[in-house]
Amino acid sequence: MRSDRERLLDILEAIAKIEQHVSSDIKAFADDEMQQVWVIHHLQIVGEAAYGLSQRFKAAHPQVL
């Protein structure tokens, strides 16, 4: 079982990858299906990692989730 720390690191890594590979040009993003799939994949990683955080962590940090 992954720790909360590992899950938080997964979230940070996914966010960093999105920031590195996504164009700031919304038109270019809208026209690039592969970039959209890339973002969706990493957002799924964020969601799964957040969902897997312990109840103890979620209770201690209600402002985050």
Buried (B, 14 or more C-beta within 10 A) or exposed (E): EEEBEEBBEBBEBBBEBBEEEBEEEEEEEEEBEEBEEBBEEBEEBBEEBBEBBEEEBBEEEEEEE
